[in-house]
Amino acid sequence: MAYADYWNPKNETRPREELQALQLVKLRRLCEWAYTKAPFHKRRFEAANFHPEQLKTLDDIRRIPMMTREEWMASQVERPLFGDMLASEQRNAIRYHLTSGTSGRVPLRVLDSMKDWDWIGEMWCYGLWGFGVRPEDTVYFAFGYGSFIGFWGAHYACEKIGALVIPGGAQTTEARIKQIVEMGATTICSTPTYALHMWQKASEMGIDLAQESKVDKLILSGEPAGSIPAVKQQLETAWGAKCGDTAGMTEVGTIMIFECAHQPGGTHIIEDHFIEEVLDPHTGEPVGYGELGERVVTSFGRGFIPAIRYRTKDMVMKVPASLCDCGRTYDIYEGGIRGRWDDMKLIRGTNVYPRAVEAIVREYDAIDEFQIYIWRKDEIQDEITIRLEIKPGREGEWERLQPSLARDLSNAHEGLRFNLERMEYGQLPHFELKARRLIDSRPIAQYS
């Protein structure tokens, strides 16, 4: 059966002038909604002497104050559980999700309405359809279905497309591999790290996924590696399938960027539903095509918790839509998301902030010094190890402390497993001035 190339042909191929006019209309409506409904935004707008009526052109977006994760979380701390962010009554929500916070045990919490959730699925339809997912596909989700938003929206999008959905859920990797082969899955949704891990485990089981599975598409998300050429080449060879990169975040609820089937070396921005500014992270001034900068995102789709000029700290490089021959007029992030401008680390799709780790470690008085060590196991799977020194005379507390600390760290980081390693006293550096307790030994990604 012949299908259209685009999920939304009208908007995905709009001339740039029309697309920007649509963005301006949506921006005005969003700011009016946030000003009248969300105390958080009204307070910030008034402090900056901004009013939605001032939005005459898209350049006027710079009148709007940028919002930060720290402000968001401070609002939650002052007014648990959701701060003064909500633009609708909590009883109108149908979904709850969370992600790791910047400090200690407090996560960042979000709510969505039925309308929000329909939009979230729609955005995934743009990306999945754009990479070639069709009703005839069988899509396997190698994903733990918890409070982390992850691939939840993609699951609903596949149902909307009409594909057969298989949720991997809480299974072992071996069980998932058997199910992928047995059910004839054609599309896998996972993080890049886990896709490599499944391939390695399948090899140990004597299964050649490139020959014995029907998988021809890997939809990757949760880590920057989805657009790194070396990682993509390794995955495409291992699985005998094309790899498509996507990226989303809990704060806006869904994906904002996706790689199309033409694989232009980057990800298209869904510009009829987002404004993605690329700014100098130090001055806040816009940077041009081909220059690295920080993503600042405005989302038109989530009404429950509006995200307006949200500083993501993601490192990106925008290039013109014309560099891809797919016909979309959406600009592209060359190489997808390149990394971070702050100290956050992504470990198997989970945000880890060193200061949040320290806040939990310091709750244990028996610990004297610690170090965060991030490494790559078997050149495939990212691991995080907390190296710890126990205060002299309190070594006997280690046996009780170890499982408790591991549980606390995991619970504060979406179930991520932390390895704990006890060091002999004096082995770790002890700092008199500014401490440097983070070592990231993973190879630096190379973009060509």
Backbone torsions as a table, in degrees:
resi	resn	phi	psi	omega
1	MET	NA	136.7	179.8
2	ALA	-87.0	135.1	179.2
3	TYR	-122.4	158.7	173.1
4	ALA	-66.6	154.1	-179.7
5	ASP	-75.8	-20.9	-172.7
6	TYR	-121.1	146.0	174.6
7	TRP	-70.1	-41.2	177.9
8	ASN	-126.6	81.4	-173.9
9	PRO	-54.9	-39.5	-176.5
10	LYS	-62.2	-50.1	-175.4
11	ASN	-79.7	-34.2	-176.8
12	GLU	-70.5	-18.3	-179.6
13	THR	-119.0	16.0	178.8
14	ARG	-60.4	141.0	170.3
15	PRO	-56.8	147.9	-174.8
16	ARG	-56.3	-39.0	-178.7
17	GLU	-62.3	-42.1	178.7
18	GLU	-68.9	-38.3	179.7
19	LEU	-62.3	-43.4	-179.8
20	GLN	-69.5	-34.1	175.7
21	ALA	-64.4	-40.2	176.9
22	LEU	-63.6	-42.1	178.7
23	GLN	-60.3	-41.0	-178.7
24	LEU	-64.7	-43.1	177.8
25	VAL	-60.5	-46.5	-179.0
26	LYS	-66.6	-35.8	179.9
27	LEU	-64.4	-43.9	178.0
28	ARG	-59.6	-47.9	-178.9
29	ARG	-61.1	-42.5	-179.3
30	LEU	-62.8	-45.4	-177.9
31	CYS	-67.8	-36.6	175.8
32	GLU	-63.6	-43.0	178.0
33	TRP	-62.0	-48.5	-177.6
34	ALA	-64.4	-38.7	-177.7
35	TYR	-66.2	-38.2	-175.9
36	THR	-88.7	-22.9	-172.1
37	LYS	-111.8	-28.8	-173.9
38	ALA	-111.3	108.2	-179.4
39	PRO	-54.7	-34.8	179.5
40	PHE	-56.0	-50.4	-177.7
41	HIS	-73.1	-38.8	178.2
42	LYS	-58.4	-44.7	179.6
43	ARG	-61.1	-43.4	-177.9
44	ARG	-71.1	-42.1	178.9
45	PHE	-59.9	-45.8	-177.9
46	GLU	-66.7	-36.6	178.3
47	ALA	-64.1	-29.7	179.8
48	ALA	-95.1	6.3	-177.1
49	ASN	55.1	39.6	178.3
50	PHE	-108.8	140.6	172.5
51	HIS	-136.2	142.7	-177.4
52	PRO	-52.7	-26.6	-180.0
53	GLU	-63.7	-17.4	-178.8
54	GLN	-77.1	-7.8	-177.6
55	LEU	-81.9	92.3	178.7
56	LYS	-99.4	-33.6	177.3
57	THR	-135.5	168.1	178.7
58	LEU	-63.0	-29.7	178.5
59	ASP	-61.8	-23.3	179.8
60	ASP	-69.5	-6.9	176.7
61	ILE	-59.4	-24.6	-179.1
62	ARG	-72.2	-9.4	172.7
63	ARG	-72.5	-24.6	-176.2
64	ILE	-79.1	130.8	177.9
65	PRO	-67.1	140.5	176.2
66	MET	-73.4	145.4	177.7
67	MET	-106.8	149.0	-177.2
68	THR	-121.3	159.6	175.9
69	ARG	-60.8	-37.5	-179.1
70	GLU	-62.5	-40.9	176.9
71	GLU	-63.3	-43.7	-179.6
72	TRP	-58.5	-48.5	-176.8
73	MET	-70.1	-35.2	176.9
74	ALA	-62.1	-38.6	177.1
75	SER	-61.1	-41.3	178.7
76	GLN	-65.0	-40.7	-179.3
77	VAL	-65.6	-40.7	-178.5
78	GLU	-71.9	-32.5	-177.3
79	ARG	-135.6	74.6	-178.0
80	PRO	-58.0	148.5	0.2
81	LEU	-96.8	-20.0	-170.7
82	PHE	-113.9	7.2	-179.9
83	GLY	66.7	-154.7	176.4
84	ASP	-106.4	33.8	-178.0
85	MET	-80.6	-28.8	-168.8
86	LEU	-67.0	134.0	176.6
87	ALA	-103.5	9.8	176.7
88	SER	-150.9	162.8	-179.7
89	GLU	-69.8	143.6	-175.6
90	GLN	-57.2	-30.1	-178.3
91	ARG	-66.4	-15.0	179.5
92	ASN	-85.8	-3.7	-177.9
93	ALA	-80.3	146.5	174.5
94	ILE	-120.0	-11.7	-179.6
95	ARG	-135.3	145.4	176.4
96	TYR	-129.8	131.6	175.9
97	HIS	-140.1	162.7	178.1
98	LEU	-147.2	164.3	175.3
99	THR	-143.9	165.9	-176.6
100	SER	-60.9	143.5	-179.9
101	GLY	-92.8	176.4	-178.6
102	THR	-87.0	-12.7	-177.5
103	SER	-147.5	121.9	172.6
104	GLY	59.8	-138.3	-170.5
105	ARG	-91.8	-7.4	-175.0
106	VAL	-80.0	117.3	177.6
107	PRO	-85.5	168.8	171.2
108	LEU	-92.4	122.5	-172.9
109	ARG	-109.9	141.1	178.2
110	VAL	-134.8	154.4	174.7
111	LEU	-126.2	151.0	176.7
112	ASP	-134.5	145.8	174.7
113	SER	-87.7	176.0	176.8
114	MET	-61.7	-40.1	178.7
115	LYS	-64.9	-42.3	176.9
116	ASP	-58.3	-45.6	-174.1
117	TRP	-68.1	-35.3	175.2
118	ASP	-62.8	-40.2	177.4
119	TRP	-64.5	-40.7	179.4
120	ILE	-58.4	-46.3	177.2
121	GLY	-63.5	-38.1	179.8
122	GLU	-62.0	-39.9	179.6
123	MET	-65.1	-38.6	176.1
124	TRP	-66.1	-32.1	176.7
125	CYS	-61.8	-42.2	175.9
126	TYR	-51.6	-51.4	-174.5
127	GLY	-71.3	-46.1	-177.8
128	LEU	-65.8	-46.0	178.5
129	TRP	-63.9	-39.9	-179.2
130	GLY	-61.5	-27.2	179.4
131	PHE	-95.0	-4.1	172.7
132	GLY	115.8	5.4	177.7
133	VAL	-71.1	132.3	-176.4
134	ARG	-134.1	169.4	-177.8
135	PRO	-55.9	-28.3	-178.5
136	GLU	-75.2	-9.8	-175.5
137	ASP	-77.2	153.8	169.5
138	THR	-114.0	116.3	-171.6
139	VAL	-107.6	124.2	-178.4
140	TYR	-105.4	127.5	179.7
141	PHE	-102.3	102.1	176.7
142	ALA	-85.9	75.5	-165.5
143	PHE	-151.1	136.8	176.2
144	GLY	-84.3	116.9	-174.6
145	TYR	-80.7	88.1	178.4
146	GLY	-124.4	-150.6	-178.8
147	SER	-78.6	-17.6	175.1
148	PHE	-67.7	133.3	-171.2
149	ILE	-67.9	-37.9	172.0
150	GLY	37.3	-122.0	-177.0
151	PHE	-96.5	15.5	179.5
152	TRP	-55.0	-48.8	-179.1
153	GLY	-63.3	-36.0	178.7
154	ALA	-65.3	-36.5	177.7
155	HIS	-58.1	-50.1	-178.7
156	TYR	-68.0	-33.2	178.3
157	ALA	-64.1	-40.3	179.3
158	CYS	-64.3	-38.1	175.5
159	GLU	-63.8	-40.1	179.6
160	LYS	-64.6	-38.2	177.3
161	ILE	-67.8	-31.9	-178.7
162	GLY	106.4	8.8	178.6
163	ALA	-78.7	157.7	174.2
164	LEU	-78.4	127.4	-177.1
165	VAL	-106.5	131.3	174.8
166	ILE	-121.5	108.1	178.0
167	PRO	-80.1	121.8	-178.9
168	GLY	-67.3	-38.8	175.6
169	GLY	56.5	-152.8	-174.9
170	ALA	-86.1	77.1	178.0
171	GLN	-126.7	162.7	173.2
172	THR	-72.8	161.4	178.1
173	THR	-61.7	-39.2	179.5
174	GLU	-61.2	-42.6	-179.6
175	ALA	-65.6	-38.7	178.3
176	ARG	-63.7	-43.8	-179.7
177	ILE	-61.1	-44.7	178.6
178	LYS	-60.8	-40.4	-179.1
179	GLN	-67.8	-39.4	178.3
180	ILE	-58.9	-44.9	-179.1
181	VAL	-72.6	-45.6	-176.3
182	GLU	-63.0	-40.9	-176.1
183	MET	-88.5	-2.3	178.4
184	GLY	65.3	39.0	179.5
185	ALA	-58.0	135.8	178.7
186	THR	-104.1	-18.6	-176.3
187	THR	-136.7	133.8	177.8
188	ILE	-116.0	133.3	172.3
189	CYS	-111.4	119.8	-179.9
190	SER	-164.2	176.5	170.1
191	THR	-76.1	156.7	176.2
192	PRO	-57.9	-41.7	-179.6
193	THR	-59.9	-44.3	-177.4
194	TYR	-72.6	-31.4	175.9
195	ALA	-62.6	-39.3	175.9
196	LEU	-67.3	-39.9	179.5
197	HIS	-63.6	-42.0	178.3
198	MET	-62.6	-40.5	177.8
199	TRP	-62.1	-44.6	179.7
200	GLN	-62.5	-45.0	-179.2
201	LYS	-65.3	-39.5	177.5
202	ALA	-61.2	-40.2	177.9
203	SER	-60.8	-40.4	177.5
204	GLU	-65.1	-28.7	179.2
205	MET	-84.7	-1.7	-179.2
206	GLY	81.0	21.6	-179.2
207	ILE	-109.7	125.5	176.2
208	ASP	-96.2	100.5	-174.7
209	LEU	-61.9	-32.9	-179.5
210	ALA	-67.0	-26.2	-177.5
211	GLN	-104.7	-34.4	-170.4
212	GLU	-100.9	-11.4	176.2
213	SER	-106.1	166.3	177.6
214	LYS	-101.0	11.6	-176.1
215	VAL	-66.4	125.6	175.6
216	ASP	-124.5	-1.8	179.1
217	LYS	-141.2	131.7	171.4
218	LEU	-114.4	118.6	176.3
219	ILE	-98.4	113.9	-172.6
220	LEU	-107.2	143.8	176.8
221	SER	-160.7	169.2	174.3
222	GLY	94.1	-15.7	-178.8
223	GLU	-146.5	151.0	178.7
224	PRO	-64.4	-18.9	-171.3
225	ALA	-60.7	-15.9	-176.3
226	GLY	-61.9	-20.2	178.8
227	SER	-113.5	6.0	177.8
228	ILE	-78.9	119.9	-173.5
229	PRO	-52.1	-44.2	-176.8
230	ALA	-65.2	-39.2	179.6
231	VAL	-67.8	-44.3	-179.8
232	LYS	-61.6	-42.5	-179.8
233	GLN	-62.6	-42.0	179.3
234	GLN	-63.4	-44.1	-179.3
235	LEU	-68.0	-42.5	-178.1
236	GLU	-65.2	-35.2	175.9
237	THR	-70.2	-43.9	-176.4
238	ALA	-64.3	-42.3	-175.0
239	TRP	-95.9	-15.1	-174.0
240	GLY	64.4	39.4	-173.1
241	ALA	-143.7	158.7	174.3
242	LYS	-80.5	145.8	178.9
243	CYS	-111.2	125.4	178.0
244	GLY	-115.1	128.0	-178.1
245	ASP	-88.6	142.7	171.1
246	THR	-138.5	161.9	174.6
247	ALA	-150.5	136.6	176.4
248	GLY	-143.0	-175.3	177.5
249	MET	-158.5	148.9	-178.9
250	THR	-56.9	-36.8	-175.1
251	GLU	-60.0	-34.0	178.9
252	VAL	-107.9	-5.9	168.5
253	GLY	92.9	-15.3	-170.4
254	THR	-161.6	-174.4	178.2
255	ILE	-78.1	146.9	174.9
256	MET	-111.6	-20.8	-174.1
257	ILE	-137.0	148.6	178.6
258	PHE	-152.2	152.5	175.8
259	GLU	-92.1	130.4	-180.0
260	CYS	-86.0	172.8	-176.2
261	ALA	-65.0	-17.5	178.0
262	HIS	-78.4	-9.7	177.0
263	GLN	46.3	70.7	-176.3
264	PRO	-78.4	7.3	-177.1
265	GLY	85.8	19.9	179.4
266	GLY	-175.0	-170.3	-173.3
267	THR	-120.7	131.8	174.8
268	HIS	-70.5	145.1	176.4
269	ILE	-94.4	131.0	-179.8
270	ILE	-78.3	81.8	-166.0
271	GLU	-80.2	-8.6	172.6
272	ASP	-83.2	-6.3	179.8
273	HIS	-124.9	-6.9	180.0
274	PHE	-142.7	148.7	162.6
275	ILE	-108.3	121.3	-179.7
276	GLU	-113.2	105.6	174.5
277	GLU	-89.3	147.2	172.9
278	VAL	-118.5	113.4	-171.1
279	LEU	-122.1	154.2	170.4
280	ASP	-64.8	122.5	-174.2
281	PRO	-66.0	-16.3	-177.7
282	HIS	-96.6	-37.8	-176.6
283	THR	-102.1	-20.7	-176.4
284	GLY	79.0	6.1	179.7
285	GLU	-85.4	146.4	179.1
286	PRO	-63.6	145.5	172.5
287	VAL	-110.7	159.5	-174.9
288	GLY	-87.4	176.5	173.5
289	TYR	-52.9	140.1	175.5
290	GLY	80.8	7.1	178.7
291	GLU	-115.0	139.2	176.6
292	LEU	-70.7	139.6	176.7
293	GLY	-159.0	-174.8	179.8
294	GLU	-97.8	133.6	174.2
295	ARG	-70.4	127.9	170.9
296	VAL	-123.7	117.2	-167.7
297	VAL	-113.7	137.8	170.6
298	THR	-117.9	125.8	-174.8
299	SER	-108.6	126.2	-179.3
300	PHE	-87.8	-12.6	-168.0
301	GLY	-94.4	-30.5	-178.3
302	ARG	-90.5	111.3	-179.7
303	GLY	-89.4	-25.8	-175.2
304	PHE	-66.1	-44.4	176.3
305	ILE	-130.2	93.0	-177.1
306	PRO	-64.0	135.6	175.2
307	ALA	-113.1	108.8	-173.9
308	ILE	-124.7	116.8	-177.3
309	ARG	52.3	53.1	-178.6
310	TYR	-83.5	124.2	179.2
311	ARG	-77.4	113.8	-175.6
312	THR	-88.0	-22.5	-172.5
313	LYS	68.3	7.7	175.7
314	ASP	-76.1	140.5	178.6
315	MET	-95.4	121.4	-175.7
316	VAL	-139.9	165.4	175.1
317	MET	-136.7	111.7	-177.3
318	LYS	-86.4	139.2	175.5
319	VAL	-133.1	161.6	-175.2
320	PRO	-67.5	151.4	177.7
321	ALA	-58.4	-29.2	-176.3
322	SER	-63.4	-13.8	178.3
323	LEU	-73.0	-11.4	174.4
324	CYS	-111.2	140.2	-177.6
325	ASP	-96.4	20.3	-178.3
326	CYS	-78.3	-15.7	-179.8
327	GLY	97.6	-9.2	177.3
328	ARG	-72.1	148.0	177.6
329	THR	-99.0	6.1	176.9
330	TYR	-72.9	130.4	173.5
331	ASP	-63.0	168.9	-170.4
332	ILE	-125.7	143.3	165.8
333	TYR	-94.7	106.3	-179.7
334	GLU	-64.8	125.2	-177.5
335	GLY	75.9	13.5	179.4
336	GLY	62.0	-142.8	176.1
337	ILE	-87.5	121.3	-171.4
338	ARG	-82.3	-27.1	-174.7
339	GLY	163.7	-151.2	-174.6
340	ARG	-129.3	149.6	173.0
341	TRP	-93.2	-9.1	178.6
342	ASP	-114.6	-164.5	-175.2
343	ASP	-94.8	7.2	178.2
344	MET	-66.0	142.8	176.6
345	LYS	-121.0	141.2	174.7
346	LEU	-99.1	119.5	178.8
347	ILE	-120.3	111.2	-179.1
348	ARG	47.9	45.2	174.9
349	GLY	84.9	1.6	-177.1
350	THR	-111.8	134.7	177.0
351	ASN	-72.0	130.7	175.5
352	VAL	-129.4	118.3	176.0
353	TYR	-102.7	124.3	-179.4
354	PRO	-53.3	-37.8	-179.1
355	ARG	-69.4	-27.5	175.9
356	ALA	-71.7	-39.0	175.8
357	VAL	-61.8	-45.6	-178.9
358	GLU	-61.5	-39.0	-179.2
359	ALA	-59.3	-37.1	179.8
360	ILE	-78.1	-44.1	179.8
361	VAL	-58.2	-39.3	-176.1
362	ARG	-73.4	-6.1	173.1
363	GLU	-73.1	-14.2	-178.3
364	TYR	-102.4	104.3	-172.5
365	ASP	-65.6	-23.5	-177.9
366	ALA	-73.2	-15.1	-179.1
367	ILE	-84.3	128.8	-179.7
368	ASP	-94.7	-54.4	-178.6
369	GLU	-136.1	156.9	179.2
370	PHE	-149.0	166.4	178.6
371	GLN	-147.5	138.6	176.5
372	ILE	-98.3	119.4	-177.2
373	TYR	-118.7	117.1	179.9
374	ILE	-108.1	130.4	-173.9
375	TRP	-146.8	172.0	-177.9
376	ARG	-118.6	116.7	-178.1
377	LYS	-81.2	127.7	177.8
378	ASP	54.4	29.0	-179.7
379	GLU	59.7	21.0	-177.0
380	ILE	-128.4	-58.9	-169.2
381	GLN	-102.3	128.5	176.2
382	ASP	-73.1	136.6	178.7
383	GLU	-129.4	152.9	174.9
384	ILE	-127.3	126.6	-179.3
385	THR	-121.2	131.8	174.1
386	ILE	-101.3	113.2	176.8
387	ARG	-89.2	132.6	-170.9
388	LEU	-131.6	142.2	169.4
389	GLU	-112.7	134.3	178.3
390	ILE	-94.3	141.9	179.4
391	LYS	-60.9	141.8	179.2
392	PRO	-54.2	135.9	179.3
393	GLY	88.3	-4.9	-178.1
394	ARG	-120.8	18.7	-178.6
395	GLU	-58.5	-28.5	-178.7
396	GLY	-65.9	-12.9	-179.4
397	GLU	-84.5	-9.0	-174.6
398	TRP	-60.8	-43.0	-175.7
399	GLU	-61.7	-35.7	178.3
400	ARG	-82.5	-35.3	-176.1
401	LEU	-69.3	-39.7	-171.8
402	GLN	-56.6	-55.7	-178.9
403	PRO	-66.0	-32.0	-179.7
404	SER	-67.3	-45.6	-180.0
405	LEU	-66.7	-41.5	178.5
406	ALA	-60.0	-40.8	179.3
407	ARG	-67.1	-43.0	-179.4
408	ASP	-64.0	-42.1	179.2
409	LEU	-65.3	-42.3	-179.9
410	SER	-65.2	-44.8	-178.5
411	ASN	-62.5	-30.6	-179.7
412	ALA	-85.7	-3.4	-176.2
413	HIS	-134.0	49.2	170.7
414	GLU	56.4	31.1	177.6
415	GLY	84.5	4.9	179.4
416	LEU	-60.4	135.7	178.9
417	ARG	-81.9	125.0	173.6
418	PHE	-103.7	129.3	172.2
419	ASN	-83.3	137.5	176.4
420	LEU	-115.8	131.5	-179.0
421	GLU	-129.6	121.0	178.2
422	ARG	-83.9	130.3	179.0
423	MET	-106.7	152.1	174.1
424	GLU	-66.2	145.7	-176.8
425	TYR	-60.4	130.0	-179.9
426	GLY	98.6	-8.7	-179.7
427	GLN	-74.7	-34.5	-178.5
428	LEU	-86.7	152.7	175.8
429	PRO	-63.6	140.2	173.5
430	HIS	-113.6	126.1	-170.2
431	PHE	-103.4	136.5	173.4
432	GLU	-92.3	-35.1	179.4
433	LEU	-105.6	-139.6	-177.2
434	LYS	-65.7	123.2	-175.9
435	ALA	-79.0	143.7	173.9
436	ARG	-122.3	91.5	-171.9
437	ARG	-104.4	5.4	-177.6
438	LEU	-110.1	127.0	173.0
439	ILE	-123.5	118.3	176.8
440	ASP	-111.5	103.7	-174.7
441	SER	-94.7	5.7	179.3
442	ARG	-66.5	144.5	178.7
443	PRO	-62.1	144.9	179.5
444	ILE	-74.8	132.3	-179.0
445	ALA	-65.2	138.2	178.0
446	GLN	-108.9	125.0	177.8
447	TYR	-111.2	130.0	179.2
448	SER	-101.0	NA	NA
